[in-house]
Structure formats: C-alpha cells, structure tokens
Amino acid sequence: MTIGELKSRYAEVFGEESRSNNKPYLLKKIAWRLQSLDEGGLSERAKRRAEELANDADIRLRPPKSTTVKTDSAVIEPVSFKTKTRKDGLHPGMILKRVYKNQSLLVTVAEEGFLFNGTIYRSLSAIAKEVTGSIWNGKLFF
C-alpha cells in the first residue's frame, strides 16, 4: 500500500486522520489495532500499568504550527530567548556540571568569563586547575 492508502485505512480503523507520514509506523499501528479488535486488547492489569508508567514519563509534544499568538486585541509575536553566543560556542547562562572526587562542581557561563564559587574566571582551564591542582583542558574537564 502507498502512504495515502495507509492513511485512509488508518482513518477507517481508528476513526481519525493520521498526522504521521511514516509508513512503517502506520503499518505497525494498523496491524496492532486490527489484532486487538480480533483477539482482544490489553488486560486491565496491563492498562493500569501503562497508565502508571505514563504518569511518570516526560511526554514530548509537537510544538504548535503557528508562530504567532492571537489575543483579543492584536497579534503578538513570540518573544525570542536567544542569547548571544560566545566565541567558544557556549551561551551565557548555561550551567556546566562535573562530579569530581564525589564533589559536584557547578560553573555558570557568563559573558565576561565563568562564574565558579562566587569568583569570575577567565577560562574553564583556570577553574579545572584550581579544583585539581594540575593543568587540564577546561572543555575536556567539564
């Protein structure tokens, strides 16, 4: 079947349009649903367990297709949270974490350097040397 034929079969079996154009996914989804209709679906125990797992999982949703927000009076453009990227590819405000000798090290990237334990350092290598007492490549250390 073509993707178009699979999508129409999906609509027939599920009673709704498919948002996916992924042929292997559609095949598996339709086959599972037809099998569950023929032989019975999941047991009540399995359904309860699936609900428990779903409550604990982070759910990834697709972002909305619209890039504007409509209000009663006007259309408002979304606010951009992009920050200025530094030469080293890090963004101000990023937090770098490293566990070293059972100690959790947190470094905040700033525009003028790196903030560690209340002190601004010029480089990650300087922080790595401060922590370990030996010379390290800062990017590799963190």
C-alpha positions as CSV (number, residue, x, y, z in Angstrom):
1,M,0.0,0.0,0.0
2,T,1.1,3.6,-0.6
3,I,1.2,6.1,2.3
4,G,-2.0,7.6,1.1
5,E,-3.8,4.2,1.1
6,L,-2.4,3.5,4.6
7,K,-3.6,6.9,5.9
8,S,-7.1,6.2,4.6
9,R,-7.0,2.7,6.2
10,Y,-5.8,4.3,9.4
11,A,-8.8,6.6,9.3
12,E,-11.1,3.7,8.7
13,V,-9.7,1.6,11.6
14,F,-9.2,4.4,14.2
15,G,-11.9,6.9,13.1
16,E,-9.5,9.8,12.9
17,E,-6.9,11.2,10.5
18,S,-3.2,10.2,10.9
19,R,-0.7,13.0,11.4
20,S,2.1,10.7,10.5
21,N,3.5,10.0,7.1
22,N,5.8,7.3,8.4
23,K,4.9,4.1,6.5
24,P,6.5,1.6,9.0
25,Y,4.7,3.3,11.9
26,L,1.4,3.3,10.2
27,L,1.7,-0.4,9.2
28,K,2.5,-1.4,12.8
29,K,-0.2,0.8,14.3
30,I,-2.9,-0.6,12.0
31,A,-1.7,-4.2,12.4
32,W,-1.8,-3.8,16.2
33,R,-5.3,-2.3,16.3
34,L,-6.7,-4.9,13.9
35,Q,-5.2,-7.7,16.0
36,S,-6.5,-6.2,19.2
37,L,-10.0,-5.9,17.7
38,D,-9.8,-9.5,16.6
39,E,-8.2,-11.1,19.7
40,G,-9.0,-8.6,22.4
41,G,-6.9,-5.7,23.6
42,L,-4.7,-5.3,26.7
43,S,-5.7,-6.8,30.0
44,E,-7.0,-4.4,32.7
45,R,-3.7,-5.0,34.6
46,A,-1.6,-4.0,31.6
47,K,-3.7,-0.9,31.1
48,R,-3.3,0.2,34.7
49,R,0.5,-0.4,34.5
50,A,0.7,1.6,31.3
51,E,-1.1,4.5,33.0
52,E,1.3,4.3,35.9
53,L,4.3,4.4,33.5
54,A,2.7,7.3,31.5
55,N,2.2,9.3,34.7
56,D,5.9,9.1,35.5
57,A,7.2,9.7,31.9
58,D,8.1,13.0,30.4
59,I,5.7,13.5,27.5
60,R,7.1,15.0,24.3
61,L,4.5,17.0,22.4
62,R,4.9,18.5,19.0
63,P,5.3,22.3,19.0
64,P,2.4,24.3,17.6
65,K,2.5,25.0,13.9
66,S,1.5,28.7,14.5
67,T,4.4,31.0,15.3
68,T,2.1,33.9,16.4
69,V,-0.1,34.2,19.4
70,K,-3.6,35.7,18.9
71,T,-5.2,37.7,21.6
72,D,-8.5,39.7,21.8
73,S,-6.9,42.9,20.5
74,A,-3.9,42.1,18.4
75,V,-1.4,39.5,17.2
76,I,1.7,39.4,19.3
77,E,4.9,38.0,18.0
78,P,6.6,35.4,20.3
79,V,9.5,36.5,22.5
80,S,12.9,35.2,21.5
81,F,15.0,33.8,24.2
82,K,18.1,33.5,22.1
83,T,21.3,34.7,23.7
84,K,24.5,36.0,22.3
85,T,26.8,33.0,21.6
86,R,30.3,33.4,22.8
87,K,33.4,32.5,20.7
88,D,33.7,29.2,22.4
89,G,30.2,28.2,21.4
90,L,28.8,28.4,25.0
91,H,25.8,30.6,25.8
92,P,25.7,33.0,28.8
93,G,23.5,31.5,31.5
94,M,24.5,27.9,30.7
95,I,25.4,25.8,33.7
96,L,28.2,23.2,33.3
97,K,28.3,20.4,35.8
98,R,31.1,17.9,36.7
99,V,31.4,15.5,39.5
100,Y,35.0,15.3,40.6
101,K,36.1,13.2,43.6
102,N,32.5,13.0,44.9
103,Q,32.2,16.8,44.7
104,S,29.6,18.4,42.4
105,L,31.2,21.3,40.5
106,L,28.8,23.9,39.0
107,V,30.1,26.6,36.6
108,T,27.9,29.3,35.2
109,V,28.8,30.7,31.8
110,A,28.9,34.5,31.8
111,E,29.6,37.0,29.0
112,E,32.8,38.1,30.7
113,G,34.0,34.6,31.8
114,F,32.9,31.7,34.0
115,L,31.4,32.0,37.5
116,F,32.6,29.4,40.0
117,N,32.2,29.6,43.8
118,G,31.5,33.3,43.6
119,T,34.6,34.1,41.5
120,I,34.8,35.0,37.8
121,Y,37.4,33.0,36.0
122,R,38.8,33.8,32.5
123,S,38.7,30.2,31.3
124,L,37.4,26.7,32.1
125,S,41.0,25.6,32.3
126,A,41.7,28.0,35.1
127,I,38.8,26.5,37.1
128,A,40.0,23.0,36.4
129,K,43.5,23.9,37.6
130,E,42.0,25.5,40.7
131,V,40.0,22.3,41.5
132,T,42.5,19.6,40.6
133,G,45.9,21.4,41.2
134,S,47.1,20.3,37.8
135,I,46.8,21.6,34.3
136,W,43.7,20.4,32.4
137,N,42.0,21.3,29.1
138,G,38.9,23.0,30.6
139,K,36.5,21.9,27.9
140,L,37.5,18.3,28.3
141,F,37.3,18.5,32.1
142,F,33.8,19.9,32.0
